[in-house]
Amino acid sequence: MALATRTDRKPSLTRTVWDSTVGKKTVMAVSGLIMLTYLAVHMFGNLKIFFGAGDFNGYAHWLRTVGEPFLHYEWALWIIRVVLVAAVVAHAVSAYQLSRRDIRARPSKYVHKRPRASYATRTMRWGGIILGLFIVWHVLDLTTGTVHPGGFQSGHPYQNVIDTFSTWYGNVIYIVAMLALGLHVQHGFWSAAQTLGAGSAARDRILKTLANVLALVLTAGFIAVPVAVMTGVVS
């Protein structure tokens, strides 16, 4: 007599966590903090443009030689890119699935209006879409040179930045995206802190203040570059 075999297996812990709302929010929080760390470092590097072409191009070259001779040329940069892409995909997928889950949980409109949320909260979804499209354009512009205005010069990022921000549309795209980034960071940082258990009644004011400061610094730091090119401070 053959023994009956069980074909139903319990889902793995990873799948169980991912399928839960808390798990998806945690993925969003962690991936968001990874991107926030990258943005802070990226902004700091961008500001080197104020020290001239030599410093800016030298910094870009240094990024490609980090870790040598243990790592080959550009390996560290590619590791950063892979981690960043994984964070962006995880953030976007979890955000989309949480949004769909929220819609399914309330198929009909609320009878009573909910308290009015902040502008940043209400624009998180559109802000995410704007930033996603901007990332594609930014890579095609200053990394591959596919949509770069004029002649893209590999190994000369200073001149490439000048070219981009010498066009009206390059400035508009960049500045609009950075304003969306500021709103996204303002709400996202505080939300991530709550998800990861850092929030409390005593710390909420500090966390909100920190979120506002981070959003302001990042927005101002990134926008400073196109403004400097437009006004001739950097040329």
Secondary structure, 3 states (H helix, E strand, C coil): CCCCCCCCCCCCHHHHHHHCHHHHHHHHHHHHHHHHHHHHHHHHHHHHHHHCHHHHHHHHHHHHHCCCCCCCCCHHHHHHHHHHHHHHHHHHHHHHHHHHHHHHHCCCCCCCCCCCCCHHHHCHHHHHHHHHHHHHHHHHHHCCCCCCCCCCCCCCHHHHHHHHCCCHHHHHHHHHHHHHHHHHHHHHHHHHHHHCCCCCCCCHHHHHHHHHHHHHHHHHHHHHHHHHHHHCCCC
